[in-house]
Structures are given as C-alpha cells and as structure tokens.
Amino acid sequence: MKKGDEGVLPGVTYDASGDFRQTTYLVETSGRPAGMFVRLRDANGRELAHDSFLLEPYEHRVLRIAELARQTFVRNGSLSIRVAGGSGRVYAIGLQIPNRSGGGYFVEMSIKRSRTPAFSAAEIAIDLLTALAVIASVGFAIFSRRAPPGRM
C-alpha cells in the first residue's frame, strides 16, 4: 500500500477469555517512512478502537489485537490499515490462532486504492516547474545551435 491506500483484514476476533490470539504484522517495504492509521471495527462496521504511528524504513511492527481492543469483545470484525503519510509502502498480514486447537491461519489484506494522487499539491507543483525548466533549457540549447553565428 502507498499513501492514501487502505488495506482491510477481515474476520478479526478477540475476547478477553483468550480463546483467540490475533496478531497483525506490518512491514515497510520501500525504504522510506510511512505514517499509519489503524482502525478496529466490529461486525457491523462500528469503530471500537484506533491508533496511529510511524513505520520507519524497512521497519516491521507487531500489532496485537488484544492491545488495540483493550478488553472489548470483537467477533468477525475487521482491521483497516491506511497509509496516511510519507512516501513508504506497507504490507500487512494477520495471524489468528484459536487457543483450543492451536492451529493458526493467516489472513491476507484486501486493498482499496486511493483515488487521490499520492503526491501533495506542492510536490506536483515542484515537479511541473522542474519539467518546465528542463524543457526551457533544451529549447534554448536547440535554438542556440540553429542561430547563425553572431546573431544571438
């Protein structure tokens, strides 16, 4: 995921009795920092908890649902993960282990791509001005070569 993208991990389950252990793993994969916003929701889409943090280049972070839920029962909820800032790219995967059976399974995220550009208006303006300067210098170089000697 890049800035503006949101990943969703479905099937999040947590209860205080400890029947399930669910952990989400986040990894920054591009070598650039990424600001994260995570939101835990119940099966009806109601927000139960949220948190934000920064992932440094190539950092991995373990996000335990128990710590995020803070004693709130969650059954078949979801965890949404949005890259809110920075130019990094993030991958997320969930691991759920039912304590009775001990056999766990991974939950892969589905991604909702941003419709907004990944660059701010200031970044776009700087890129455009740089492109115009390059075009002007190339045009000037071409014009200088075509001009007869002494007519510049």
N, C-alpha and C positions, 0 to 999 in steps of 0.2 A: 504494500500500500504506500502511496505517496501522499503528500499534503492534500487534504480535502477528501481523501478516500476513507471509507468506513467499512470495517470488517465485522461480521456478526458470527458469534459462536452460539449455536442453538443447543437446547437440551441441558442447560445448566441446572444442577440440582445440589442443594445443600440443606442439611438440617443439623441442629445443634447436637443431636444424639450421636453424630459421627458415622452414620450409615454409609455416607459417600464422602470421598475426598476428591475434590475437583481443583485442578491447578491449570492455569493458563501460562504459557511461555511466550514471551515477546522477544524478538531479535531484530536489531537494526542491522541491515544488510548492505548498505551502500558506503559506509564510512563517513557519513555526515549525521549530525544530530537531528532528532525528531521529537517534537512535542506531542505528547499523547493525552487523550481524554478517554477514559473508560466509563461505561455506564452499565450497571447491573439492573435487569428488568425481570419482572415476574412473567408468568404465562400470559397475562392479559396486556402486557406492554407497559405496565406501571413502573416507574423508576423506583428502585429500592435503595441504591447507593451509587456513588460516582467518585472518581478520583482522577487526578491529572499529575503528570510527571514528565520528565525529560529523559529520553534514551540517548546516551552518548554514542559516538561512532562505534559500531560493532558490539555494543553492549547487549547483553541478554538479561532479561528480568523474569523472575518467577512471581506470578500474581496468584496468590491463594484465594479462592473464592470465600473461604471461611473468614479471612481477614477483611475482605471487602464487604461481605454480608453482615458481619458483626451480630451474630445470633439471630438474624432474620431468616425464617424458613423460605426456601426457594425450591419450587418443583417445576421442572420443564420450562425454566426461564431462559434468558439469553444474556449474553455479554456483548455489548457493542464497543468496538475499539476504533477511535477516529484519530488520524494523524492531523493534529490541529496546527502545527507549525514546524518550521525547519525545512531542510531540503533532503532529509533522510528518507529511507524506505524501510518499512517494517513488515515482518512476517509474524503471525500469531497462530498458535495451535493450542487446543485444550486437551487435557488428560483427565478422565474420570475413572475412579476406581471404587467400585462398591466394596465396602469393607468385609461383608459377609463372604463373598465369593473370592475376593482378591484378584479377579481377572479384570484388568482395566481395558479401556479403549480410548483412542484418540478421536477428537472432534476437530475437523478442519473448518476454517472460516469460509464464509461466502463474502465476496467483496462487492460493495456498492461504490462504483467510481464516481468521483466528483464531476459535476458539470461545469464547475468554475475552473479557470486556468490555475495551474499550480504556481504561477508567479504572481507577485503583487503588482499593482499598477506602476509603482516606482521601478521595479525590476524590468517590466516591459518597456517603460519609457527610456531607461538607460540602454537597453538592448537596441531599441529603434534609433536612438541618437548615435550609438556606435556604428550601426549599419549605415546610416546616412553619412557619417564621417568617412567610412571606408569607401562608399560609392563616390563621394566627392573627390577623395584623393585619387582613386582610379581614373575618374573622369578628367581630373586635372592633368594626370600623367599622360593620358591619351592625347589630350588637347595640346600639351607641351610638345609632344613628338611630332604632331602634324603641322604645327605652326612653322612658317618659313623662318629661316634664321634672321634674327634681328627684329622680329615683329612680335615680341612678347611683352 
